[in-house]
Amino acid sequence: MATLKPFLLVALGSACGGVGRFWVSMQMAKRFGDNLPVGTMVANVTGCLVIGLAAAFTIENGKTQISASVQQFLMIGLLGGYTTFSSFSLQTLGLMKSGHLGYALGNVVLSLLLCMLAVWSGMGIGSALNR
């Protein structure tokens, strides 16, 4: 059962995060309409804020440490279900802090370009299959 625990924590967190993202998106669409993906932006920005806060409590010399179980539930599960942008941003910040500015910039540019290309490709393939 101990080997299953991390998977269960991530699964539970992911379910909660997905529901949270859906709720935020619905609330933003009601308030601002759905011409712009305001809900997605709000989820991404708030998810980044929360993962940044949580990461601060994983630092070795910090006075408060969150457990591995809390990290699995919150940082991987909940925020992974809520937004993967938070993980991307934390990893990019880590690259910047460790002096790898070129890698950080490459991560940003490549992620944006490759993800946009992947969405475009997926839409094209899906549209072709759905005809």
ZADO-1210 file (C-alpha; in nm, 4 decimals, padded with zeros to 6 digits):
<atoms>
<atom x="00.0000" y="00.0000" z="00.0000" code="MET" pos="1"/>
<atom x="00.2935" y="00.2352" z="00.0684" code="ALA" pos="2"/>
<atom x="00.3880" y="00.2222" z="-00.3005" code="THR" pos="3"/>
<atom x="00.0348" y="00.3163" z="-00.3992" code="LEU" pos="4"/>
<atom x="00.0129" y="00.6138" z="-00.1645" code="LYS" pos="5"/>
<atom x="00.1934" y="00.8667" z="-00.3893" code="PRO" pos="6"/>
<atom x="-00.0187" y="00.7627" z="-00.6875" code="PHE" pos="7"/>
<atom x="-00.3388" y="00.7981" z="-00.4880" code="LEU" pos="8"/>
<atom x="-00.2333" y="01.1398" z="-00.3589" code="LEU" pos="9"/>
<atom x="-00.1512" y="01.2597" z="-00.7112" code="VAL" pos="10"/>
<atom x="-00.4772" y="01.1152" z="-00.8478" code="ALA" pos="11"/>
<atom x="-00.6869" y="01.2813" z="-00.5781" code="LEU" pos="12"/>
<atom x="-00.5046" y="01.6104" z="-00.6224" code="GLY" pos="13"/>
<atom x="-00.5409" y="01.5944" z="-01.0005" code="SER" pos="14"/>
<atom x="-00.9152" y="01.5377" z="-00.9732" code="ALA" pos="15"/>
<atom x="-00.9524" y="01.8338" z="-00.7383" code="CYS" pos="16"/>
<atom x="-00.7305" y="02.0524" z="-00.9570" code="GLY" pos="17"/>
<atom x="-00.9248" y="01.9686" z="-01.2729" code="GLY" pos="18"/>
<atom x="-01.2535" y="02.0519" z="-01.1045" code="VAL" pos="19"/>
<atom x="-01.1027" y="02.3749" z="-00.9706" code="GLY" pos="20"/>
<atom x="-00.9828" y="02.4774" z="-01.3143" code="ARG" pos="21"/>
<atom x="-01.3252" y="02.4045" z="-01.4641" code="PHE" pos="22"/>
<atom x="-01.4943" y="02.6121" z="-01.1934" code="TRP" pos="23"/>
<atom x="-01.2541" y="02.9054" z="-01.2387" code="VAL" pos="24"/>
<atom x="-01.3007" y="02.8948" z="-01.6149" code="SER" pos="25"/>
<atom x="-01.6798" y="02.8929" z="-01.5796" code="MET" pos="26"/>
<atom x="-01.6741" y="03.1857" z="-01.3353" code="GLN" pos="27"/>
<atom x="-01.4450" y="03.3918" z="-01.5571" code="MET" pos="28"/>
<atom x="-01.6553" y="03.3165" z="-01.8672" code="ALA" pos="29"/>
<atom x="-01.9684" y="03.4325" z="-01.6823" code="LYS" pos="30"/>
<atom x="-01.7975" y="03.7526" z="-01.5776" code="ARG" pos="31"/>
<atom x="-01.5904" y="03.8392" z="-01.8868" code="PHE" pos="32"/>
<atom x="-01.7390" y="03.6281" z="-02.1655" code="GLY" pos="33"/>
<atom x="-01.5397" y="03.3705" z="-02.3525" code="ASP" pos="34"/>
<atom x="-01.3818" y="03.5707" z="-02.6340" code="ASN" pos="35"/>
<atom x="-01.0494" y="03.5580" z="-02.4511" code="LEU" pos="36"/>
<atom x="-00.9352" y="03.2611" z="-02.2398" code="PRO" pos="37"/>
<atom x="-00.9417" y="03.4637" z="-01.9181" code="VAL" pos="38"/>
<atom x="-01.0226" y="03.1529" z="-01.7137" code="GLY" pos="39"/>
<atom x="-00.7135" y="02.9761" z="-01.8436" code="THR" pos="40"/>
<atom x="-00.4990" y="03.2788" z="-01.7733" code="MET" pos="41"/>
<atom x="-00.6393" y="03.3107" z="-01.4201" code="VAL" pos="42"/>
<atom x="-00.5799" y="02.9386" z="-01.3576" code="ALA" pos="43"/>
<atom x="-00.2260" y="02.9581" z="-01.4936" code="ASN" pos="44"/>
<atom x="-00.1324" y="03.2680" z="-01.2973" code="VAL" pos="45"/>
<atom x="-00.2896" y="03.1533" z="-00.9693" code="THR" pos="46"/>
<atom x="-00.1399" y="02.8064" z="-01.0138" code="GLY" pos="47"/>
<atom x="00.2018" y="02.9647" z="-01.0613" code="CYS" pos="48"/>
<atom x="00.1536" y="03.1711" z="-00.7489" code="LEU" pos="49"/>
<atom x="00.0556" y="02.8662" z="-00.5422" code="VAL" pos="50"/>
<atom x="00.3375" y="02.6435" z="-00.6722" code="ILE" pos="51"/>
<atom x="00.5832" y="02.9227" z="-00.5992" code="GLY" pos="52"/>
<atom x="00.4515" y="02.9486" z="-00.2463" code="LEU" pos="53"/>
<atom x="00.4627" y="02.5714" z="-00.1994" code="ALA" pos="54"/>
<atom x="00.8150" y="02.5484" z="-00.3417" code="ALA" pos="55"/>
<atom x="00.9319" y="02.7960" z="-00.0801" code="ALA" pos="56"/>
<atom x="00.8347" y="02.5375" z="00.1820" code="PHE" pos="57"/>
<atom x="01.0522" y="02.2683" z="00.0226" code="THR" pos="58"/>
<atom x="01.3787" y="02.4579" z="00.0685" code="ILE" pos="59"/>
<atom x="01.6153" y="02.2629" z="00.2948" code="GLU" pos="60"/>
<atom x="01.7086" y="02.5522" z="00.5222" code="ASN" pos="61"/>
<atom x="01.3537" y="02.6818" z="00.5590" code="GLY" pos="62"/>
<atom x="01.1941" y="02.6851" z="00.8995" code="LYS" pos="63"/>
<atom x="00.8856" y="02.5003" z="00.7755" code="THR" pos="64"/>
<atom x="00.8992" y="02.1998" z="00.5455" code="GLN" pos="65"/>
<atom x="00.6074" y="02.0430" z="00.3646" code="ILE" pos="66"/>
<atom x="00.6146" y="01.6662" z="00.3535" code="SER" pos="67"/>
<atom x="00.6636" y="01.4562" z="00.0429" code="ALA" pos="68"/>
<atom x="00.2964" y="01.3592" z="00.0664" code="SER" pos="69"/>
<atom x="00.1858" y="01.7235" z="00.0637" code="VAL" pos="70"/>
<atom x="00.4193" y="01.7920" z="-00.2302" code="GLN" pos="71"/>
<atom x="00.2733" y="01.4980" z="-00.4219" code="GLN" pos="72"/>
<atom x="-00.0859" y="01.6014" z="-00.3529" code="PHE" pos="73"/>
<atom x="-00.0441" y="01.9776" z="-00.3944" code="LEU" pos="74"/>
<atom x="00.2414" y="02.0395" z="-00.6357" code="MET" pos="75"/>
<atom x="00.2065" y="01.7405" z="-00.8675" code="ILE" pos="76"/>
<atom x="-00.1584" y="01.6465" z="-00.8308" code="GLY" pos="77"/>
<atom x="-00.3659" y="01.9537" z="-00.7511" code="LEU" pos="78"/>
<atom x="-00.1604" y="02.2045" z="-00.9456" code="LEU" pos="79"/>
<atom x="-00.0898" y="01.9561" z="-01.2225" code="GLY" pos="80"/>
<atom x="-00.4643" y="01.9133" z="-01.2660" code="GLY" pos="81"/>
<atom x="-00.5252" y="02.2846" z="-01.2232" code="TYR" pos="82"/>
<atom x="-00.2443" y="02.3987" z="-01.4530" code="THR" pos="83"/>
<atom x="00.0764" y="02.2542" z="-01.5892" code="THR" pos="84"/>
<atom x="00.1954" y="02.6089" z="-01.6428" code="PHE" pos="85"/>
<atom x="00.2854" y="02.6273" z="-01.2767" code="SER" pos="86"/>
<atom x="00.5359" y="02.3416" z="-01.3083" code="SER" pos="87"/>
<atom x="00.6791" y="02.4910" z="-01.6268" code="PHE" pos="88"/>
<atom x="00.7252" y="02.8274" z="-01.4565" code="SER" pos="89"/>
<atom x="00.8861" y="02.6773" z="-01.1463" code="LEU" pos="90"/>
<atom x="01.1293" y="02.4763" z="-01.3576" code="GLN" pos="91"/>
<atom x="01.2160" y="02.7807" z="-01.5695" code="THR" pos="92"/>
<atom x="01.2749" y="02.9880" z="-01.2559" code="LEU" pos="93"/>
<atom x="01.5005" y="02.7091" z="-01.1258" code="GLY" pos="94"/>
<atom x="01.7068" y="02.7280" z="-01.4444" code="LEU" pos="95"/>
<atom x="01.7332" y="03.1056" z="-01.4101" code="MET" pos="96"/>
<atom x="01.8321" y="03.0904" z="-01.0430" code="LYS" pos="97"/>
<atom x="02.1026" y="02.8353" z="-01.1173" code="SER" pos="98"/>
<atom x="02.2527" y="03.0697" z="-01.3765" code="GLY" pos="99"/>
<atom x="02.1295" y="02.8860" z="-01.6842" code="HIS" pos="100"/>
<atom x="01.9636" y="03.1851" z="-01.8487" code="LEU" pos="101"/>
<atom x="02.0099" y="03.0416" z="-02.1981" code="GLY" pos="102"/>
<atom x="01.8400" y="02.7180" z="-02.0997" code="TYR" pos="103"/>
<atom x="01.5595" y="02.9125" z="-01.9305" code="ALA" pos="104"/>
<atom x="01.5013" y="03.1231" z="-02.2412" code="LEU" pos="105"/>
<atom x="01.5211" y="02.8124" z="-02.4599" code="GLY" pos="106"/>
<atom x="01.2677" y="02.6407" z="-02.2357" code="ASN" pos="107"/>
<atom x="01.0270" y="02.9332" z="-02.2703" code="VAL" pos="108"/>
<atom x="01.0660" y="02.9725" z="-02.6466" code="VAL" pos="109"/>
<atom x="01.0643" y="02.6015" z="-02.7261" code="LEU" pos="110"/>
<atom x="00.7713" y="02.5290" z="-02.4950" code="SER" pos="111"/>
<atom x="00.5623" y="02.8033" z="-02.6498" code="LEU" pos="112"/>
<atom x="00.6504" y="02.7148" z="-03.0079" code="LEU" pos="113"/>
<atom x="00.6258" y="02.3386" z="-02.9655" code="LEU" pos="114"/>
<atom x="00.3005" y="02.3565" z="-02.7690" code="CYS" pos="115"/>
<atom x="00.1442" y="02.5899" z="-03.0255" code="MET" pos="116"/>
<atom x="00.2625" y="02.3574" z="-03.3029" code="LEU" pos="117"/>
<atom x="00.1245" y="02.0575" z="-03.1145" code="ALA" pos="118"/>
<atom x="-00.2145" y="02.2239" z="-03.0652" code="VAL" pos="119"/>
<atom x="-00.2246" y="02.3232" z="-03.4328" code="TRP" pos="120"/>
<atom x="-00.1246" y="01.9694" z="-03.5383" code="SER" pos="121"/>
<atom x="-00.3739" y="01.8082" z="-03.3037" code="GLY" pos="122"/>
<atom x="-00.6516" y="02.0318" z="-03.4304" code="MET" pos="123"/>
<atom x="-00.5598" y="01.9476" z="-03.7893" code="GLY" pos="124"/>
<atom x="-00.5442" y="01.5731" z="-03.7284" code="ILE" pos="125"/>
<atom x="-00.8605" y="01.5779" z="-03.5178" code="GLY" pos="126"/>
<atom x="-01.0470" y="01.7804" z="-03.7789" code="SER" pos="127"/>
<atom x="-00.9377" y="01.5405" z="-04.0514" code="ALA" pos="128"/>
<atom x="-01.0467" y="01.2380" z="-03.8478" code="LEU" pos="129"/>
<atom x="-01.3750" y="01.4042" z="-03.7544" code="ASN" pos="130"/>
<atom x="-01.4871" y="01.4755" z="-04.1109" code="ARG" pos="131"/>
</atoms>
